[in-house]
Amino acid sequence: MIAVLRVILFAEAALVIGVAVWFLLELLTAEPSSLTSAVAIFVIVVIAAVFVTAIAIGAARDRPWIRGAAVTWQVLQIAIAVGCFQGLYARPDIGWALLVPSVAVIVLLLVPGVRVAFTRELERPAY
């Protein structure tokens, strides 16, 4: 279960890094209607890429702080997924691609074995 969680987190990190690279290429090759807004969105995407990569690396190192950070990121992804299901430019395919891994990560983080694996040594129950 922990391996599946790590794979999903690293896949999310790789995809967000890919989005950042794609956004940079678009920023350099296409003319945005507002350069200031485009640069601001690019900075936000880079911050997100750093955040998700830190979560994935923390999961690989069994750091206890990743539980809250991972849940925060998954809730943000769920909010974006809900937005993908509605509106004039609705993209349910992208919505499902965001929603399914987010729910999977939250469920995996709540599984007792995974939860115990990501607790501090002093907090682990003595079974």
A tleap script that builds the chain and sets N, CA, C and O, in Angstrom:
source leaprc.protein.ff14SB
mol = sequence {
  NMET ILE ALA VAL LEU ARG VAL ILE LEU PHE
  ALA GLU ALA ALA LEU VAL ILE GLY VAL ALA
  VAL TRP PHE LEU LEU GLU LEU LEU THR ALA
  GLU PRO SER SER LEU THR SER ALA VAL ALA
  ILE PHE VAL ILE VAL VAL ILE ALA ALA VAL
  PHE VAL THR ALA ILE ALA ILE GLY ALA ALA
  ARG ASP ARG PRO TRP ILE ARG GLY ALA ALA
  VAL THR TRP GLN VAL LEU GLN ILE ALA ILE
  ALA VAL GLY CYS PHE GLN GLY LEU TYR ALA
  ARG PRO ASP ILE GLY TRP ALA LEU LEU VAL
  PRO SER VAL ALA VAL ILE VAL LEU LEU LEU
  VAL PRO GLY VAL ARG VAL ALA PHE THR ARG
  GLU LEU GLU ARG PRO ALA CTYR
}
set mol.1.N position { 0.809 -1.195 0.000 }
set mol.1.CA position { 0.000 0.000 0.000 }
set mol.1.C position { 0.858 1.267 0.000 }
set mol.1.O position { 0.545 2.245 -0.679 }
set mol.2.N position { 1.946 1.228 0.776 }
set mol.2.CA position { 2.816 2.405 0.836 }
set mol.2.C position { 3.473 2.638 -0.521 }
set mol.2.O position { 3.658 3.781 -0.939 }
set mol.3.N position { 3.822 1.556 -1.202 }
set mol.3.CA position { 4.443 1.690 -2.519 }
set mol.3.C position { 3.477 2.325 -3.515 }
set mol.3.O position { 3.881 3.154 -4.332 }
set mol.4.N position { 2.215 1.944 -3.452 }
set mol.4.CA position { 1.208 2.529 -4.346 }
set mol.4.C position { 1.066 4.022 -4.065 }
set mol.4.O position { 0.978 4.827 -4.993 }
set mol.5.N position { 1.044 4.388 -2.793 }
set mol.5.CA position { 0.957 5.799 -2.411 }
set mol.5.C position { 2.139 6.576 -2.972 }
set mol.5.O position { 1.969 7.657 -3.536 }
set mol.6.N position { 3.328 6.027 -2.819 }
set mol.6.CA position { 4.527 6.708 -3.323 }
set mol.6.C position { 4.487 6.857 -4.842 }
set mol.6.O position { 4.850 7.905 -5.376 }
set mol.7.N position { 4.048 5.810 -5.535 }
set mol.7.CA position { 3.969 5.869 -6.999 }
set mol.7.C position { 3.001 6.967 -7.434 }
set mol.7.O position { 3.307 7.743 -8.339 }
set mol.8.N position { 1.843 7.032 -6.795 }
set mol.8.CA position { 0.861 8.064 -7.156 }
set mol.8.C position { 1.425 9.456 -6.885 }
set mol.8.O position { 1.271 10.356 -7.710 }
set mol.9.N position { 2.074 9.639 -5.739 }
set mol.9.CA position { 2.624 10.955 -5.407 }
set mol.9.C position { 3.732 11.360 -6.377 }
set mol.9.O position { 3.795 12.519 -6.788 }
set mol.10.N position { 4.605 10.424 -6.747 }
set mol.10.CA position { 5.656 10.753 -7.715 }
set mol.10.C position { 5.074 11.007 -9.101 }
set mol.10.O position { 5.581 11.858 -9.831 }
set mol.11.N position { 4.016 10.284 -9.478 }
set mol.11.CA position { 3.357 10.535 -10.763 }
set mol.11.C position { 2.735 11.929 -10.779 }
set mol.11.O position { 2.834 12.648 -11.774 }
set mol.12.N position { 2.095 12.306 -9.678 }
set mol.12.CA position { 1.530 13.654 -9.591 }
set mol.12.C position { 2.626 14.708 -9.688 }
set mol.12.O position { 2.458 15.723 -10.365 }
set mol.13.N position { 3.745 14.468 -9.014 }
set mol.13.CA position { 4.857 15.422 -9.070 }
set mol.13.C position { 5.388 15.553 -10.495 }
set mol.13.O position { 5.647 16.660 -10.967 }
set mol.14.N position { 5.547 14.428 -11.175 }
set mol.14.CA position { 6.040 14.460 -12.557 }
set mol.14.C position { 5.071 15.206 -13.469 }
set mol.14.O position { 5.495 15.968 -14.338 }
set mol.15.N position { 3.786 14.991 -13.274 }
set mol.15.CA position { 2.795 15.677 -14.107 }
set mol.15.C position { 2.769 17.181 -13.844 }
set mol.15.O position { 2.634 17.967 -14.781 }
set mol.16.N position { 2.893 17.585 -12.597 }
set mol.16.CA position { 2.897 19.026 -12.300 }
set mol.16.C position { 4.174 19.670 -12.848 }
set mol.16.O position { 4.133 20.799 -13.336 }
set mol.17.N position { 5.297 18.968 -12.772 }
set mol.17.CA position { 6.534 19.480 -13.380 }
set mol.17.C position { 6.353 19.594 -14.889 }
set mol.17.O position { 6.788 20.571 -15.499 }
set mol.18.N position { 5.710 18.594 -15.491 }
set mol.18.CA position { 5.421 18.645 -16.927 }
set mol.18.C position { 4.537 19.828 -17.294 }
set mol.18.O position { 4.761 20.482 -18.313 }
set mol.19.N position { 3.538 20.104 -16.472 }
set mol.19.CA position { 2.671 21.269 -16.708 }
set mol.19.C position { 3.483 22.555 -16.607 }
set mol.19.O position { 3.271 23.480 -17.391 }
set mol.20.N position { 4.404 22.626 -15.658 }
set mol.20.CA position { 5.236 23.826 -15.508 }
set mol.20.C position { 6.121 24.028 -16.737 }
set mol.20.O position { 6.271 25.151 -17.218 }
set mol.21.N position { 6.706 22.945 -17.243 }
set mol.21.CA position { 7.551 23.043 -18.439 }
set mol.21.C position { 6.706 23.458 -19.639 }
set mol.21.O position { 7.098 24.336 -20.408 }
set mol.22.N position { 5.538 22.821 -19.797 }
set mol.22.CA position { 4.646 23.172 -20.900 }
set mol.22.C position { 4.227 24.636 -20.813 }
set mol.22.O position { 4.206 25.342 -21.822 }
set mol.23.N position { 3.892 25.090 -19.603 }
set mol.23.CA position { 3.466 26.475 -19.419 }
set mol.23.C position { 4.600 27.431 -19.764 }
set mol.23.O position { 4.362 28.480 -20.363 }
set mol.24.N position { 5.829 27.081 -19.394 }
set mol.24.CA position { 6.975 27.926 -19.732 }
set mol.24.C position { 7.154 28.012 -21.246 }
set mol.24.O position { 7.396 29.089 -21.789 }
set mol.25.N position { 7.034 26.868 -21.922 }
set mol.25.CA position { 7.153 26.877 -23.386 }
set mol.25.C position { 6.060 27.729 -24.020 }
set mol.25.O position { 6.326 28.487 -24.952 }
set mol.26.N position { 4.843 27.608 -23.523 }
set mol.26.CA position { 3.747 28.433 -24.027 }
set mol.26.C position { 3.997 29.911 -23.742 }
set mol.26.O position { 3.680 30.771 -24.564 }
set mol.27.N position { 4.555 30.195 -22.594 }
set mol.27.CA position { 4.838 31.579 -22.219 }
set mol.27.C position { 5.887 32.192 -23.144 }
set mol.27.O position { 5.825 33.379 -23.462 }
set mol.28.N position { 6.849 31.374 -23.573 }
set mol.28.CA position { 7.922 31.869 -24.432 }
set mol.28.C position { 7.542 31.910 -25.907 }
set mol.28.O position { 8.067 32.737 -26.652 }
set mol.29.N position { 6.639 31.031 -26.342 }
set mol.29.CA position { 6.324 30.946 -27.771 }
set mol.29.C position { 5.037 31.663 -28.163 }
set mol.29.O position { 4.930 32.155 -29.286 }
set mol.30.N position { 4.072 31.731 -27.277 }
set mol.30.CA position { 2.800 32.384 -27.587 }
set mol.30.C position { 2.738 33.735 -26.886 }
set mol.30.O position { 3.413 33.967 -25.883 }
set mol.31.N position { 1.917 34.614 -27.435 }
set mol.31.CA position { 1.778 35.933 -26.825 }
set mol.31.C position { 0.548 35.945 -25.924 }
set mol.31.O position { -0.581 35.881 -26.411 }
set mol.32.N position { 0.764 36.025 -24.610 }
set mol.32.CA position { -0.387 36.036 -23.698 }
set mol.32.C position { -1.124 37.372 -23.767 }
set mol.32.O position { -0.537 38.402 -24.099 }
set mol.33.N position { -2.407 37.340 -23.453 }
set mol.33.CA position { -3.175 38.591 -23.447 }
set mol.33.C position { -2.727 39.490 -22.297 }
set mol.33.O position { -2.823 40.714 -22.390 }
set mol.34.N position { -2.243 38.891 -21.221 }
set mol.34.CA position { -1.699 39.654 -20.096 }
set mol.34.C position { -0.421 38.960 -19.626 }
set mol.34.O position { -0.469 37.894 -19.013 }
set mol.35.N position { 0.698 39.570 -19.917 }
set mol.35.CA position { 1.983 38.974 -19.547 }
set mol.35.C position { 2.126 38.866 -18.032 }
set mol.35.O position { 2.662 37.879 -17.529 }
set mol.36.N position { 1.659 39.853 -17.318 }
set mol.36.CA position { 1.752 39.833 -15.856 }
set mol.36.C position { 0.978 38.658 -15.273 }
set mol.36.O position { 1.482 37.955 -14.397 }
set mol.37.N position { -0.234 38.445 -15.751 }
set mol.37.CA position { -1.044 37.316 -15.268 }
set mol.37.C position { -0.410 35.985 -15.642 }
set mol.37.O position { -0.403 35.050 -14.841 }
set mol.38.N position { 0.121 35.899 -16.854 }
set mol.38.CA position { 0.745 34.655 -17.302 }
set mol.38.C position { 1.963 34.315 -16.449 }
set mol.38.O position { 2.159 33.157 -16.081 }
set mol.39.N position { 2.773 35.307 -16.137 }
set mol.39.CA position { 3.949 35.075 -15.294 }
set mol.39.C position { 3.517 34.691 -13.881 }
set mol.39.O position { 4.124 33.815 -13.266 }
set mol.40.N position { 2.478 35.337 -13.365 }
set mol.40.CA position { 1.986 35.008 -12.022 }
set mol.40.C position { 1.478 33.570 -11.964 }
set mol.40.O position { 1.755 32.852 -11.003 }
set mol.41.N position { 0.740 33.149 -12.983 }
set mol.41.CA position { 0.244 31.768 -13.011 }
set mol.41.C position { 1.410 30.791 -13.131 }
set mol.41.O position { 1.395 29.728 -12.510 }
set mol.42.N position { 2.420 31.144 -13.926 }
set mol.42.CA position { 3.597 30.284 -14.051 }
set mol.42.C position { 4.302 30.129 -12.708 }
set mol.42.O position { 4.720 29.027 -12.354 }
set mol.43.N position { 4.439 31.213 -11.964 }
set mol.43.CA position { 5.074 31.147 -10.640 }
set mol.43.C position { 4.265 30.246 -9.712 }
set mol.43.O position { 4.841 29.464 -8.955 }
set mol.44.N position { 2.940 30.346 -9.762 }
set mol.44.CA position { 2.085 29.487 -8.933 }
set mol.44.C position { 2.270 28.021 -9.306 }
set mol.44.O position { 2.325 27.159 -8.428 }
set mol.45.N position { 2.366 27.733 -10.600 }
set mol.45.CA position { 2.560 26.343 -11.042 }
set mol.45.C position { 3.921 25.824 -10.587 }
set mol.45.O position { 4.035 24.666 -10.186 }
set mol.46.N position { 4.945 26.658 -10.643 }
set mol.46.CA position { 6.279 26.241 -10.180 }
set mol.46.C position { 6.259 25.974 -8.673 }
set mol.46.O position { 6.852 25.000 -8.210 }
set mol.47.N position { 5.586 26.826 -7.912 }
set mol.47.CA position { 5.461 26.597 -6.469 }
set mol.47.C position { 4.733 25.283 -6.203 }
set mol.47.O position { 5.124 24.522 -5.318 }
set mol.48.N position { 3.676 25.019 -6.967 }
set mol.48.CA position { 2.941 23.755 -6.815 }
set mol.48.C position { 3.838 22.568 -7.148 }
set mol.48.O position { 3.790 21.545 -6.464 }
set mol.49.N position { 4.655 22.696 -8.190 }
set mol.49.CA position { 5.555 21.605 -8.567 }
set mol.49.C position { 6.570 21.328 -7.462 }
set mol.49.O position { 6.853 20.170 -7.156 }
set mol.50.N position { 7.109 22.370 -6.872 }
set mol.50.CA position { 8.062 22.195 -5.769 }
set mol.50.C position { 7.370 21.540 -4.575 }
set mol.50.O position { 7.935 20.648 -3.942 }
set mol.51.N position { 6.150 21.979 -4.267 }
set mol.51.CA position { 5.391 21.447 -3.135 }
set mol.51.C position { 5.090 19.963 -3.323 }
set mol.51.O position { 5.311 19.166 -2.411 }
set mol.52.N position { 4.592 19.589 -4.493 }
set mol.52.CA position { 4.231 18.184 -4.729 }
set mol.52.C position { 5.484 17.310 -4.786 }
set mol.52.O position { 5.463 16.171 -4.317 }
set mol.53.N position { 6.559 17.826 -5.348 }
set mol.53.CA position { 7.811 17.070 -5.368 }
set mol.53.C position { 8.336 16.860 -3.949 }
set mol.53.O position { 8.824 15.778 -3.623 }
set mol.54.N position { 8.239 17.873 -3.115 }
set mol.54.CA position { 8.660 17.726 -1.714 }
set mol.54.C position { 7.813 16.677 -0.994 }
set mol.54.O position { 8.334 15.906 -0.189 }
set mol.55.N position { 6.518 16.646 -1.278 }
set mol.55.CA position { 5.649 15.630 -0.673 }
set mol.55.C position { 6.081 14.236 -1.117 }
set mol.55.O position { 6.176 13.323 -0.297 }
set mol.56.N position { 6.341 14.071 -2.408 }
set mol.56.CA position { 6.736 12.755 -2.922 }
set mol.56.C position { 8.068 12.307 -2.322 }
set mol.56.O position { 8.216 11.147 -1.937 }
set mol.57.N position { 9.031 13.214 -2.242 }
set mol.57.CA position { 10.325 12.866 -1.649 }
set mol.57.C position { 10.157 12.557 -0.162 }
set mol.57.O position { 10.771 11.623 0.352 }
set mol.58.N position { 9.335 13.330 0.518 }
set mol.58.CA position { 9.054 13.058 1.928 }
set mol.58.C position { 8.403 11.701 2.127 }
set mol.58.O position { 8.688 11.009 3.104 }
set mol.59.N position { 7.529 11.318 1.203 }
set mol.59.CA position { 6.898 9.994 1.287 }
set mol.59.C position { 7.929 8.892 1.081 }
set mol.59.O position { 7.862 7.847 1.728 }
set mol.60.N position { 8.879 9.122 0.186 }
set mol.60.CA position { 9.925 8.125 -0.037 }
set mol.60.C position { 10.817 7.972 1.192 }
set mol.60.O position { 11.398 6.909 1.413 }
set mol.61.N position { 10.923 9.023 1.982 }
set mol.61.CA position { 11.757 8.994 3.190 }
set mol.61.C position { 10.956 8.729 4.463 }
set mol.61.O position { 11.488 8.838 5.567 }
set mol.62.N position { 9.683 8.383 4.312 }
set mol.62.CA position { 8.792 8.076 5.448 }
set mol.62.C position { 8.698 9.218 6.452 }
set mol.62.O position { 8.719 8.980 7.660 }
set mol.63.N position { 8.596 10.425 5.980 }
set mol.63.CA position { 8.477 11.587 6.862 }
set mol.63.C position { 7.024 11.748 7.315 }
set mol.63.O position { 6.115 11.665 6.490 }
set mol.64.N position { 6.793 11.974 8.592 }
set mol.64.CA position { 5.416 12.078 9.096 }
set mol.64.C position { 4.677 13.333 8.630 }
set mol.64.O position { 3.447 13.334 8.595 }
set mol.65.N position { 5.389 14.392 8.273 }
set mol.65.CA position { 4.736 15.638 7.884 }
set mol.65.C position { 4.010 15.537 6.557 }
set mol.65.O position { 3.196 16.405 6.241 }
set mol.66.N position { 4.278 14.501 5.767 }
set mol.66.CA position { 3.663 14.440 4.435 }
set mol.66.C position { 2.175 14.149 4.492 }
set mol.66.O position { 1.455 14.440 3.537 }
set mol.67.N position { 1.702 13.581 5.589 }
set mol.67.CA position { 0.268 13.246 5.658 }
set mol.67.C position { -0.592 14.486 5.483 }
set mol.67.O position { -1.486 14.508 4.637 }
set mol.68.N position { -0.334 15.505 6.266 }
set mol.68.CA position { -1.115 16.740 6.152 }
set mol.68.C position { -0.898 17.444 4.825 }
set mol.68.O position { -1.841 17.957 4.223 }
set mol.69.N position { 0.354 17.465 4.371 }
set mol.69.CA position { 0.656 18.121 3.101 }
set mol.69.C position { -0.008 17.395 1.937 }
set mol.69.O position { -0.540 18.030 1.026 }
set mol.70.N position { 0.024 16.063 1.966 }
set mol.70.CA position { -0.589 15.288 0.885 }
set mol.70.C position { -2.102 15.461 0.869 }
set mol.70.O position { -2.700 15.593 -0.198 }
set mol.71.N position { -2.722 15.462 2.041 }
set mol.71.CA position { -4.176 15.671 2.094 }
set mol.71.C position { -4.519 17.069 1.578 }
set mol.71.O position { -5.500 17.235 0.852 }
set mol.72.N position { -3.729 18.064 1.942 }
set mol.72.CA position { -3.967 19.428 1.459 }
set mol.72.C position { -3.912 19.481 -0.061 }
set mol.72.O position { -4.779 20.084 -0.695 }
set mol.73.N position { -2.897 18.853 -0.650 }
set mol.73.CA position { -2.762 18.848 -2.104 }
set mol.73.C position { -3.923 18.096 -2.757 }
set mol.73.O position { -4.436 18.523 -3.791 }
set mol.74.N position { -4.332 16.986 -2.160 }
set mol.74.CA position { -5.419 16.206 -2.747 }
set mol.74.C position { -6.736 16.973 -2.693 }
set mol.74.O position { -7.522 16.912 -3.638 }
set mol.75.N position { -6.985 17.691 -1.607 }
set mol.75.CA position { -8.210 18.500 -1.510 }
set mol.75.C position { -8.189 19.599 -2.573 }
set mol.75.O position { -9.221 19.896 -3.176 }
set mol.76.N position { -7.031 20.198 -2.806 }
set mol.76.CA position { -6.913 21.201 -3.860 }
set mol.76.C position { -7.191 20.575 -5.225 }
set mol.76.O position { -7.882 21.170 -6.051 }
set mol.77.N position { -6.661 19.391 -5.462 }
set mol.77.CA position { -6.917 18.702 -6.725 }
set mol.77.C position { -8.389 18.353 -6.884 }
set mol.77.O position { -8.931 18.450 -7.985 }
set mol.78.N position { -9.041 17.951 -5.802 }
set mol.78.CA position { -10.470 17.640 -5.861 }
set mol.78.C position { -11.256 18.897 -6.222 }
set mol.78.O position { -12.204 18.826 -7.005 }
set mol.79.N position { -10.880 20.037 -5.668 }
set mol.79.CA position { -11.559 21.291 -6.003 }
set mol.79.C position { -11.394 21.622 -7.486 }
set mol.79.O position { -12.341 22.070 -8.132 }
set mol.80.N position { -10.205 21.404 -8.020 }
set mol.80.CA position { -9.974 21.644 -9.444 }
set mol.80.C position { -10.770 20.639 -10.278 }
set mol.80.O position { -11.324 20.997 -11.317 }
set mol.81.N position { -10.828 19.384 -9.828 }
set mol.81.CA position { -11.584 18.355 -10.550 }
set mol.81.C position { -13.063 18.705 -10.617 }
set mol.81.O position { -13.696 18.545 -11.661 }
set mol.82.N position { -13.613 19.180 -9.514 }
set mol.82.CA position { -15.028 19.582 -9.505 }
set mol.82.C position { -15.256 20.697 -10.519 }
set mol.82.O position { -16.273 20.704 -11.211 }
set mol.83.N position { -14.327 21.630 -10.612 }
set mol.83.CA position { -14.430 22.693 -11.604 }
set mol.83.C position { -14.357 22.177 -13.027 }
set mol.83.O position { -14.954 22.759 -13.932 }
set mol.84.N position { -13.628 21.087 -13.234 }
set mol.84.CA position { -13.515 20.501 -14.570 }
set mol.84.C position { -14.812 19.833 -15.023 }
set mol.84.O position { -15.019 19.651 -16.223 }
set mol.85.N position { -15.675 19.470 -14.100 }
set mol.85.CA position { -16.927 18.809 -14.455 }
set mol.85.C position { -18.024 19.790 -14.861 }
set mol.85.O position { -19.049 19.363 -15.391 }
set mol.86.N position { -17.844 21.070 -14.634 }
set mol.86.CA position { -18.923 22.019 -14.875 }
set mol.86.C position { -18.425 23.228 -15.645 }
set mol.86.O position { -17.220 23.434 -15.789 }
set mol.87.N position { -19.343 24.009 -16.127 }
set mol.87.CA position { -19.001 25.247 -16.805 }
set mol.87.C position { -19.042 25.127 -18.313 }
set mol.87.O position { -19.321 24.062 -18.863 }
set mol.88.N position { -18.757 26.240 -18.969 }
set mol.88.CA position { -18.804 26.316 -20.422 }
set mol.88.C position { -17.724 25.454 -21.069 }
set mol.88.O position { -17.958 24.841 -22.111 }
set mol.89.N position { -16.556 25.405 -20.461 }
set mol.89.CA position { -15.437 24.630 -21.000 }
set mol.89.C position { -15.205 23.366 -20.180 }
set mol.89.O position { -14.062 23.038 -19.859 }
set mol.90.N position { -16.262 22.664 -19.843 }
set mol.90.CA position { -16.169 21.464 -18.995 }
set mol.90.C position { -15.329 20.392 -19.676 }
set mol.90.O position { -15.466 20.141 -20.874 }
set mol.91.N position { -14.459 19.766 -18.893 }
set mol.91.CA position { -13.624 18.656 -19.370 }
set mol.91.C position { -13.704 17.523 -18.359 }
set mol.91.O position { -12.824 17.392 -17.508 }
set mol.92.N position { -14.764 16.690 -18.442 }
set mol.92.CA position { -14.919 15.603 -17.470 }
set mol.92.C position { -13.750 14.621 -17.468 }
set mol.92.O position { -13.440 14.031 -16.433 }
set mol.93.N position { -13.098 14.438 -18.621 }
set mol.93.CA position { -11.961 13.520 -18.664 }
set mol.93.C position { -10.834 13.997 -17.752 }
set mol.93.O position { -10.232 13.199 -17.034 }
set mol.94.N position { -10.554 15.280 -17.781 }
set mol.94.CA position { -9.528 15.831 -16.893 }
set mol.94.C position { -10.009 15.791 -15.447 }
set mol.94.O position { -9.227 15.539 -14.530 }
set mol.95.N position { -11.292 16.041 -15.253 }
set mol.95.CA position { -11.858 15.970 -13.905 }
set mol.95.C position { -11.674 14.601 -13.286 }
set mol.95.O position { -11.271 14.485 -12.129 }
set mol.96.N position { -11.973 13.555 -14.060 }
set mol.96.CA position { -11.793 12.190 -13.535 }
set mol.96.C position { -10.318 11.873 -13.315 }
set mol.96.O position { -9.961 11.203 -12.346 }
set mol.97.N position { -9.453 12.360 -14.222 }
set mol.97.CA position { -8.010 12.116 -14.077 }
set mol.97.C position { -7.448 12.781 -12.820 }
set mol.97.O position { -6.448 12.320 -12.271 }
set mol.98.N position { -8.076 13.846 -12.370 }
set mol.98.CA position { -7.651 14.496 -11.131 }
set mol.98.C position { -8.330 13.892 -9.908 }
set mol.98.O position { -7.717 13.767 -8.848 }
set mol.99.N position { -9.597 13.519 -10.060 }
set mol.99.CA position { -10.383 13.059 -8.917 }
set mol.99.C position { -9.971 11.669 -8.432 }
set mol.99.O position { -9.838 11.448 -7.228 }
set mol.100.N position { -9.770 10.739 -9.353 }
set mol.100.CA position { -9.486 9.349 -8.964 }
set mol.100.C position { -8.193 9.224 -8.155 }
set mol.100.O position { -8.220 8.621 -7.083 }
set mol.101.N position { -7.053 9.771 -8.623 }
set mol.101.CA position { -5.848 9.645 -7.796 }
set mol.101.C position { -5.946 10.405 -6.474 }
set mol.101.O position { -5.367 9.984 -5.473 }
set mol.102.N position { -6.671 11.512 -6.466 }
set mol.102.CA position { -6.821 12.268 -5.221 }
set mol.102.C position { -7.556 11.462 -4.166 }
set mol.102.O position { -7.133 11.396 -3.012 }
set mol.103.N position { -8.659 10.851 -4.571 }
set mol.103.CA position { -9.413 10.020 -3.627 }
set mol.103.C position { -8.572 8.819 -3.203 }
set mol.103.O position { -8.591 8.427 -2.036 }
set mol.104.N position { -7.831 8.234 -4.152 }
set mol.104.CA position { -6.989 7.079 -3.828 }
set mol.104.C position { -5.928 7.443 -2.790 }
set mol.104.O position { -5.693 6.679 -1.854 }
set mol.105.N position { -5.293 8.591 -2.945 }
set mol.105.CA position { -4.255 9.005 -1.990 }
set mol.105.C position { -4.863 9.254 -0.615 }
set mol.105.O position { -4.293 8.846 0.396 }
set mol.106.N position { -6.012 9.919 -0.568 }
set mol.106.CA position { -6.646 10.173 0.731 }
set mol.106.C position { -7.017 8.864 1.409 }
set mol.106.O position { -6.796 8.702 2.609 }
set mol.107.N position { -7.583 7.925 0.646 }
set mol.107.CA position { -7.942 6.619 1.224 }
set mol.107.C position { -6.687 5.894 1.700 }
set mol.107.O position { -6.676 5.329 2.793 }
set mol.108.N position { -5.628 5.906 0.885 }
set mol.108.CA position { -4.388 5.229 1.279 }
set mol.108.C position { -3.782 5.856 2.533 }
set mol.108.O position { -3.237 5.143 3.376 }
set mol.109.N position { -3.868 7.165 2.664 }
set mol.109.CA position { -3.323 7.819 3.855 }
set mol.109.C position { -4.103 7.468 5.113 }
set mol.109.O position { -3.584 7.604 6.221 }
set mol.110.N position { -5.343 7.018 4.956 }
set mol.110.CA position { -6.161 6.652 6.108 }
set mol.110.C position { -6.094 5.167 6.451 }
set mol.110.O position { -6.596 4.756 7.497 }
set mol.111.N position { -5.482 4.357 5.590 }
set mol.111.CA position { -5.314 2.932 5.880 }
set mol.111.C position { -4.387 2.805 7.091 }
set mol.111.O position { -3.336 3.444 7.128 }
set mol.112.N position { -4.763 1.990 8.082 }
set mol.112.CA position { -3.965 1.922 9.322 }
set mol.112.C position { -2.478 1.625 9.108 }
set mol.112.O position { -1.635 2.241 9.762 }
set mol.113.N position { -2.140 0.706 8.219 }
set mol.113.CA position { -0.731 0.378 8.002 }
set mol.113.C position { 0.065 1.544 7.446 }
set mol.113.O position { 1.206 1.774 7.846 }
set mol.114.N position { -0.537 2.275 6.529 }
set mol.114.CA position { 0.135 3.443 5.953 }
set mol.114.C position { 0.212 4.557 6.985 }
set mol.114.O position { 1.237 5.228 7.105 }
set mol.115.N position { -0.860 4.752 7.723 }
set mol.115.CA position { -0.885 5.797 8.744 }
set mol.115.C position { 0.202 5.558 9.788 }
set mol.115.O position { 0.884 6.495 10.203 }
set mol.116.N position { 0.362 4.312 10.210 }
set mol.116.CA position { 1.392 3.982 11.201 }
set mol.116.C position { 2.789 4.156 10.607 }
set mol.116.O position { 3.711 4.581 11.303 }
set mol.117.N position { 2.948 3.829 9.327 }
set mol.117.CA position { 4.261 3.960 8.688 }
set mol.117.C position { 4.725 5.411 8.637 }
set mol.117.O position { 5.925 5.684 8.649 }
set mol.118.N position { 3.783 6.332 8.581 }
set mol.118.CA position { 4.136 7.747 8.506 }
set mol.118.C position { 3.959 8.475 9.839 }
set mol.118.O position { 3.705 9.679 9.859 }
set mol.119.N position { 4.092 7.756 10.939 }
set mol.119.CA position { 4.076 8.403 12.249 }
set mol.119.C position { 5.489 8.408 12.810 }
set mol.119.O position { 6.338 7.627 12.381 }
set mol.120.N position { 5.732 9.275 13.752 }
set mol.120.CA position { 7.050 9.342 14.385 }
set mol.120.C position { 7.281 8.088 15.207 }
set mol.120.O position { 6.332 7.439 15.647 }
set mol.121.N position { 8.527 7.755 15.409 }
set mol.121.CA position { 8.883 6.559 16.185 }
set mol.121.C position { 8.231 6.564 17.563 }
set mol.121.O position { 7.747 5.530 18.025 }
set mol.122.N position { 8.215 7.714 18.217 }
set mol.122.CA position { 7.678 7.795 19.572 }
set mol.122.C position { 6.162 7.637 19.612 }
set mol.122.O position { 5.608 7.264 20.646 }
set mol.123.N position { 5.482 7.917 18.492 }
set mol.123.CA position { 4.026 7.853 18.455 }
set mol.123.C position { 3.504 6.501 17.983 }
set mol.123.O position { 2.300 6.252 18.052 }
set mol.124.N position { 4.382 5.626 17.506 }
set mol.124.CA position { 3.937 4.348 16.961 }
set mol.124.C position { 3.425 3.443 18.065 }
set mol.124.O position { 4.053 3.323 19.117 }
set mol.125.N position { 2.288 2.807 17.829 }
set mol.125.CA position { 1.762 1.894 18.849 }
set mol.125.C position { 2.634 0.647 18.963 }
set mol.125.O position { 3.191 0.179 17.970 }
set mol.126.N position { 2.746 0.127 20.145 }
set mol.126.CA position { 3.543 -1.083 20.377 }
set mol.126.C position { 2.625 -2.295 20.282 }
set mol.126.O position { 2.011 -2.694 21.271 }
set mol.127.N position { 2.534 -2.873 19.102 }
set mol.127.CA position { 1.677 -4.053 18.902 }
set mol.127.C position { 2.432 -5.309 19.264 }
set mol.127.O position { 1.886 -6.408 19.164 }
savepdb mol mol.pdb
quit
